[in-house]
Amino acid sequence: MRLLAIVVLLSLVTGCVYATRPQPTVDSPDVAPEAVTEPKRDPGLEDLLARMTGHFSSAAQAKDTEGYFDIRLAMVPMWTERDDGPWLYVEQAVAQALERPYRQRVYQLRRIDEALYESRVYAFPDAKARAGAWKKDKPLDDLTPDDLEEKEGCGVVLRRRSDGTFAGGTLGMSCLNTFGGAAYATSFVTVFEDRLEAWDRGYDAENKPVWGPDAGPYVFKRVEKP
């Protein structure tokens, strides 16, 4: 009985201590308020991503200008949960063979400085088997950046101009390319709100053009999703 009385007494004393002790609040020096950190936004990078995202066609140019083909271009965001992007899955195909794209890449967009941006270019494994990945909610979700192979020297450096467009290209002869007897390739791009203009050309070791249009860039107008 005496032991039981002691236990009851200790319980009452302990309960009183906890009941009367003031509880710390967020204003109390005992507890620091939890900081809420919002992701840092980059309006310029977001604008570049928005302009590049979508579906594009050179059908109008192909109809009016000899030597240009009806090419379809799809660029859709991927790996949206990562903080080292934005990332885009890119697929390019002749209009008559959309199921067999001749070019599949991953682009990683990043800011270089206040006015300069870069679109890094990557290849990825089993590209043909992944044709049409732009139709998926999460393109290439089974891959990670470790699975990619960067096309060294083929990244496009873009400067934002006073009218809001982004324009630039590859640097010098840094983008090595052997297609059609070429030694290197160049790419010049202008990104508008309603279209993209891209001029890709290949040159041999003597700097003579061996593929790509001579008259000027392909003009890809924004179209509805197929």
C-alpha positions in Angstrom: 0.0 0.0 0.0 2.8 2.4 0.9 4.5 1.7 -2.5 1.2 2.3 -4.3 0.8 5.6 -2.5 4.3 6.7 -3.5 3.6 5.9 -7.2 0.4 7.9 -7.1 2.1 10.8 -5.4 4.9 10.9 -8.0 2.3 10.7 -10.8 0.4 13.7 -9.4 3.6 15.7 -8.9 4.9 14.9 -12.4 1.5 15.8 -13.9 1.5 19.1 -12.2 5.0 20.0 -13.4 4.0 19.3 -17.1 0.6 21.0 -16.7 2.0 24.2 -15.3 5.2 24.5 -17.4 4.5 27.0 -20.2 4.7 25.4 -23.6 7.1 27.0 -26.1 5.5 28.7 -29.1 7.0 29.9 -32.4 7.7 33.3 -30.7 9.6 31.6 -27.9 13.4 31.7 -27.9 13.2 27.9 -27.2 12.0 27.1 -30.7 13.1 28.6 -33.9 10.4 29.0 -36.6 10.8 26.5 -39.4 12.0 28.3 -42.6 9.9 27.8 -45.7 12.1 28.0 -48.8 10.4 28.6 -52.1 12.2 27.3 -55.2 14.1 30.1 -56.9 12.4 31.0 -60.2 14.2 32.1 -63.4 11.7 33.9 -65.6 14.2 34.0 -68.5 14.8 30.3 -68.5 11.1 29.6 -68.0 10.4 31.8 -71.1 12.9 29.9 -73.2 11.4 26.6 -72.1 7.9 27.7 -73.0 9.0 28.9 -76.4 10.8 25.6 -77.2 8.0 23.3 -75.8 5.5 22.1 -78.3 5.0 20.7 -81.8 6.3 22.4 -84.9 6.1 21.9 -88.7 7.9 23.2 -91.8 5.0 22.3 -94.0 4.4 25.9 -95.2 8.0 26.4 -96.1 8.2 23.1 -97.9 5.2 24.0 -100.0 6.5 27.4 -101.0 10.3 26.9 -101.2 12.1 24.3 -103.3 14.6 22.1 -101.6 12.9 22.1 -98.2 11.0 19.1 -96.8 7.9 18.8 -94.5 9.6 18.1 -91.2 7.8 17.7 -87.9 9.5 18.6 -84.6 8.3 17.6 -81.1 9.8 19.0 -78.0 8.3 18.1 -74.6 9.4 18.5 -71.0 10.8 15.5 -69.2 12.3 14.9 -65.7 10.3 17.9 -64.4 11.0 16.9 -60.8 14.7 17.5 -61.2 16.3 20.8 -60.2 19.2 20.7 -62.7 17.0 21.4 -65.8 14.8 22.1 -67.5 15.1 19.0 -69.7 13.4 18.4 -73.0 12.8 15.2 -75.1 13.2 16.1 -78.8 12.1 14.1 -81.8 12.4 15.1 -85.5 10.8 13.2 -88.4 9.7 13.5 -92.0 5.9 14.1 -92.1 5.3 11.0 -94.1 7.2 8.8 -91.6 6.4 10.2 -88.1 6.8 6.7 -86.6 10.5 6.6 -87.8 12.2 9.8 -86.5 15.6 10.4 -87.9 16.7 12.5 -84.9 16.1 11.9 -81.2 17.8 13.9 -78.5 17.6 15.2 -75.0 18.2 18.9 -74.4 19.2 20.4 -71.1 18.6 24.1 -70.7 20.7 26.3 -68.4 21.5 29.9 -67.9 25.1 31.0 -68.4 24.8 34.6 -67.4 22.4 37.5 -67.4 21.7 37.3 -71.1 23.2 34.0 -72.3 21.7 30.5 -72.2 22.8 27.1 -73.4 20.9 24.1 -74.7 23.1 21.1 -74.1 22.6 18.1 -76.4 22.6 14.5 -75.4 22.0 11.1 -77.1 20.5 8.2 -75.2 20.5 4.4 -75.6 17.9 2.4 -77.6 16.6 5.5 -79.3 14.7 3.7 -82.1 12.9 1.6 -79.5 11.8 4.8 -77.8 10.3 6.5 -80.9 7.1 8.4 -80.0 8.2 9.0 -76.4 6.7 12.5 -76.7 3.3 10.9 -76.4 4.0 9.7 -72.8 3.2 11.7 -69.7 6.8 11.2 -68.5 9.1 10.7 -71.5 12.3 8.6 -70.8 11.3 8.2 -67.2 13.2 5.0 -67.0 16.5 6.8 -67.7 18.7 9.1 -65.6 21.3 11.7 -66.7 23.9 9.0 -66.1 22.5 7.1 -69.1 23.0 10.0 -71.5 25.9 10.7 -73.7 26.6 14.4 -74.2 27.3 15.5 -77.8 30.4 17.5 -76.8 30.7 20.8 -78.7 27.2 20.6 -80.1 25.5 22.6 -77.5 23.8 25.8 -78.7 24.5 29.1 -76.9 21.6 31.5 -77.1 21.5 35.2 -76.4 18.3 36.9 -75.5 17.7 39.9 -77.7 15.9 43.1 -77.0 12.8 41.9 -78.8 12.6 38.9 -76.5 13.7 36.3 -79.0 16.6 33.9 -78.3 19.3 33.5 -81.0 22.6 31.8 -81.3 24.4 28.6 -82.4 27.2 26.2 -81.9 30.7 27.5 -81.4 33.2 27.3 -84.3 34.0 23.8 -85.5 33.5 22.1 -82.1 30.6 19.9 -83.1 32.2 16.9 -84.7 30.0 15.1 -87.3 30.8 12.5 -89.9 27.4 12.2 -91.6 27.6 12.6 -95.4 31.3 13.1 -95.5 31.3 15.9 -93.0 34.0 16.7 -90.5 31.9 19.0 -88.3 28.5 20.5 -88.2 27.1 23.9 -87.2 23.7 24.8 -86.0 22.2 28.3 -85.8 18.8 28.8 -84.0 16.3 31.6 -83.4 13.5 30.9 -81.0 10.4 33.0 -81.4 7.1 32.7 -79.6 5.3 31.2 -82.6 8.1 29.4 -84.4 11.7 28.2 -84.4 14.2 28.8 -87.2 17.1 26.2 -87.4 19.9 26.1 -89.9 21.9 22.9 -89.5 24.8 22.3 -91.9 27.7 19.9 -92.3 31.2 20.8 -93.5 34.1 18.7 -94.7 37.7 19.1 -93.5 38.3 21.9 -96.1 35.3 23.8 -94.7 33.1 23.1 -97.7 29.4 22.5 -97.1 28.4 18.9 -97.7 24.9 18.8 -96.4 22.1 21.1 -95.2 20.2 23.8 -97.0 22.2 26.6 -98.7 19.4 29.2 -98.9 18.7 29.6 -95.2 17.2 28.0 -92.1 14.3 25.7 -91.8 11.2 27.5 -90.4 9.2 25.4 -88.0 5.8 27.0 -87.2 4.0 26.0 -84.0 1.1 23.6 -84.6 -1.4 21.7 -82.6 -0.3 18.4 -81.1 -0.8 15.6 -83.6 
